[in-house]
Amino acid sequence: MRTATPLLRHPDFRVAAVRCRDEHTPWSGPEPATAYGLVLTRRGGFRRAGRGGPEFVDPTTAYLTVPGEEERFAHPAAGGDDCTSVHLSERLWRDLFADRPVPAVVHVDARVDLAHRLLLRAAGRGDPDFAAAERLVRLVGTATGPATGGTGRSRRLVERARAALHDGLPDASGLVPLARWLGVSPYRLSREFQALVGVPLTRYRNRLRVGRALDRLEEGVDSLAGLAAELGFADQAHLTRTVRAQLGHTPRELRRLLGPAGGGPTRRRP
């Protein structure tokens, strides 16, 4: 029996937890792959035959799929297996592999293992456009190796990204659309941004949003739910987590600190 539990949905990618409890030593019949994707095993192991030939897949091995690829599976080990399945849109797939070959199978070293775990943590935190997207492209990039071209640190690229985030351009609504607007792969943008700025792009963007939140709290904004929507957070809880992570205070606490009773400037109500 095979079950899939969605963890994250986005127009350009989907992440699901797949649990398989099949036990059959012979190869299954051919199953054509239906998506561009990456599959990583969290527990257990199984055999798979695809475009790279037969392989034993366990937590040290991951494989990539392309639509129409013929796959066969065998599950000789008792107990089944648990995997993470990442499906990418064709456009994002081409963005990520525009300047690199697409391997069939990759070794999961400790760095890939950590990137996998961080993606799973980000999947439930309400920021698919930036936090989860950045974790996902880092996972794919770390697993499949560096790009073969355009890997130099581009100060102009990073400056344009920062300006777009600061100005709130529509194309800066997420990591993937921002990378497309800049004409680079999301992995390259994420990597070079952190190399030059010193923090991940997601954290930089959150720094901008927390600064704007402080401005609005100082002005006396009434609705924290409305403020969350205004600043592009998934909901008020997402706003609270982000502000507390950066400042050690919740928005409610900051509203008191920045108001007249906290010694801040007199506020005006919008």
C-alpha positions in Angstrom: 0.0 0.0 0.0 1.3 3.5 -0.9 0.0 6.7 0.6 1.0 10.3 -0.1 0.5 13.2 2.3 0.8 16.7 0.9 3.2 18.9 2.9 3.5 21.9 0.6 1.8 23.2 -2.5 3.0 26.0 -4.7 2.4 26.8 -8.4 6.0 25.8 -9.2 6.5 22.9 -6.8 4.8 20.3 -4.5 6.3 18.4 -1.6 4.7 15.2 -0.2 5.5 12.5 2.3 5.2 9.1 0.7 4.8 6.0 2.7 5.1 2.6 1.0 4.3 -0.7 2.8 4.6 -3.0 -0.3 6.6 -6.1 0.1 7.5 -7.8 -3.2 10.8 -9.0 -4.4 10.0 -9.2 -8.1 10.1 -6.1 -10.2 6.8 -4.3 -10.7 5.4 -3.6 -14.1 6.5 -0.4 -15.8 5.2 2.8 -14.3 5.7 5.9 -16.4 6.9 8.9 -14.3 4.4 11.8 -14.5 6.5 14.7 -13.2 9.9 16.4 -13.0 11.0 15.6 -9.5 13.4 14.5 -6.8 12.7 11.6 -4.4 14.7 11.2 -1.2 14.3 8.4 1.3 13.9 9.1 4.9 13.6 5.5 6.2 13.9 2.0 4.7 15.0 1.0 1.2 13.9 -0.4 -2.1 15.1 -1.1 -5.6 14.2 1.1 -8.5 15.1 0.8 -12.2 14.9 4.0 -14.3 16.9 5.9 -16.9 20.0 5.4 -14.8 19.6 1.6 -14.6 18.7 -0.4 -11.5 19.7 1.1 -8.1 19.1 0.3 -4.5 17.6 3.4 -3.0 18.0 4.2 0.7 18.7 7.4 2.8 22.1 7.7 1.1 20.7 7.8 -2.4 18.2 10.1 -4.2 16.9 10.0 -7.7 15.5 12.4 -10.2 12.5 11.7 -12.5 11.3 13.2 -15.8 7.9 12.8 -17.4 7.5 9.6 -19.4 10.5 7.9 -17.9 9.8 4.2 -17.3 10.2 3.1 -13.7 10.0 -0.3 -12.1 10.2 -1.0 -8.3 10.9 -3.9 -6.0 10.5 -3.9 -2.2 12.4 -6.9 -0.9 12.9 -5.5 2.6 10.3 -5.9 5.3 8.9 -2.8 7.0 8.5 -0.6 3.9 9.9 2.8 3.4 9.2 6.5 3.9 10.2 9.1 1.3 9.9 12.8 0.4 8.7 13.4 -3.1 9.4 16.8 -4.6 7.6 17.6 -7.9 8.7 20.6 -9.9 7.0 22.5 -12.7 8.6 22.2 -16.1 9.5 25.8 -16.0 11.2 25.6 -12.6 13.0 22.4 -13.7 14.4 24.2 -16.7 15.3 27.2 -14.5 17.3 25.0 -12.2 19.0 22.9 -14.8 19.5 25.4 -17.6 23.3 25.4 -17.0 23.9 21.9 -15.6 23.3 18.3 -16.6 20.5 16.4 -15.0 21.7 13.3 -13.1 19.6 10.2 -12.8 20.8 9.3 -9.3 22.7 11.4 -6.7 24.5 10.6 -3.5 22.9 12.0 -0.4 25.8 13.2 1.8 25.4 14.9 5.1 24.9 18.3 3.5 22.0 17.0 1.4 20.6 15.3 4.4 20.5 18.5 6.3 19.0 20.5 3.4 16.3 17.8 3.2 15.5 18.2 6.9 15.4 22.0 6.6 13.0 21.8 3.7 10.6 19.6 5.7 10.8 22.1 8.6 10.1 25.0 6.3 7.2 23.3 4.6 5.0 23.9 7.7 5.9 27.5 8.4 3.6 29.4 6.1 6.1 31.0 3.7 6.1 28.9 0.5 7.2 31.8 -1.8 10.5 32.6 0.0 11.4 30.4 3.0 10.3 27.0 1.5 11.3 28.0 -2.0 14.8 28.9 -0.9 15.1 25.6 1.1 13.9 23.7 -1.9 16.2 25.1 -4.5 19.1 24.8 -2.0 18.2 21.1 -1.6 18.1 20.5 -5.4 21.3 22.5 -6.0 23.2 20.8 -3.2 22.1 17.4 -4.3 22.9 17.8 -8.0 26.1 19.8 -7.7 27.1 23.3 -8.8 26.1 25.0 -12.0 28.7 24.7 -14.8 28.5 28.3 -15.8 27.8 31.8 -14.3 28.9 30.8 -10.8 30.9 34.0 -10.1 29.6 36.3 -7.4 27.6 39.0 -9.3 27.3 42.2 -7.3 25.1 43.7 -9.9 22.7 40.7 -9.7 22.5 41.0 -5.9 22.0 44.8 -6.0 19.1 44.4 -8.4 17.5 41.7 -6.2 17.9 44.0 -3.1 16.3 46.9 -5.0 13.4 44.8 -6.2 12.7 43.6 -2.6 13.0 47.1 -1.2 10.7 48.6 -3.7 8.2 45.7 -3.4 8.0 45.0 -7.1 5.4 42.4 -8.1 8.2 40.2 -9.5 9.8 40.1 -6.0 6.7 38.3 -4.6 8.7 35.0 -4.3 12.2 33.6 -4.9 11.2 31.8 -8.2 9.5 34.9 -9.9 12.3 37.1 -8.7 15.0 34.8 -10.2 13.0 34.7 -13.5 12.8 38.5 -13.6 16.6 38.7 -13.0 17.2 36.0 -15.7 19.1 33.5 -13.4 18.3 30.2 -11.8 16.7 30.4 -8.3 19.6 28.4 -6.9 22.2 30.8 -8.3 20.3 33.8 -6.9 20.0 32.2 -3.5 23.6 31.2 -3.3 25.1 34.4 -4.6 22.8 36.6 -2.5 24.0 34.9 0.7 27.6 34.9 -0.4 27.6 38.7 -0.9 25.1 39.9 1.7 26.0 37.4 4.4 22.4 36.2 5.1 19.9 34.2 3.1 17.6 36.1 0.8 14.6 35.0 2.9 16.1 36.4 6.1 17.0 39.6 4.3 13.4 40.0 3.0 12.1 39.3 6.5 14.4 42.0 7.8 12.8 44.5 5.4 9.3 43.4 6.5 10.0 43.6 10.2 11.3 47.1 9.7 8.1 48.0 7.9 6.1 46.3 10.7 7.9 48.5 13.3 7.0 51.6 11.3 3.4 50.7 11.2 3.3 49.7 14.9 4.9 53.0 15.8 2.2 54.7 13.7 -0.4 52.9 15.8 -1.8 50.3 13.4 -4.9 48.8 15.0 -5.3 45.4 13.3 -2.3 42.9 13.5 -4.2 40.6 11.1 -4.5 43.5 8.7 -0.8 44.3 9.2 0.2 40.7 8.4 -1.8 40.8 5.1 -0.4 44.3 4.2 3.2 43.0 4.6 2.6 39.7 2.7 2.6 37.3 5.7 0.5 34.2 5.5 -1.4 35.2 8.6 -1.1 36.9 11.9 0.7 33.9 13.5 3.3 34.0 10.7 3.9 37.7 11.4 4.3 37.0 15.1 6.8 34.2 14.6 8.9 36.3 12.2 8.9 39.4 14.4 9.7 37.4 17.5 12.5 35.5 15.8 14.2 38.7 14.8 13.4 40.9 17.8 12.5 38.7 20.7 9.2 40.4 21.1 5.7 39.8 19.7 4.0 42.6 17.7 1.6 43.1 20.6 4.5 43.7 22.9 6.2 46.0 20.4 3.0 48.0 20.0 3.1 48.7 23.8 6.8 49.5 23.8 6.5 51.9 20.9 3.4 53.6 22.1 3.2 56.6 24.5 3.1 54.4 27.6 6.4 52.8 26.4 8.1 56.1 26.0 7.8 56.1 22.2 6.5 58.9 20.0 2.8 59.9 20.1 1.0 57.7 17.6 -1.5 58.7 15.1 -4.3 56.3 14.2 -4.8 55.6 10.5 
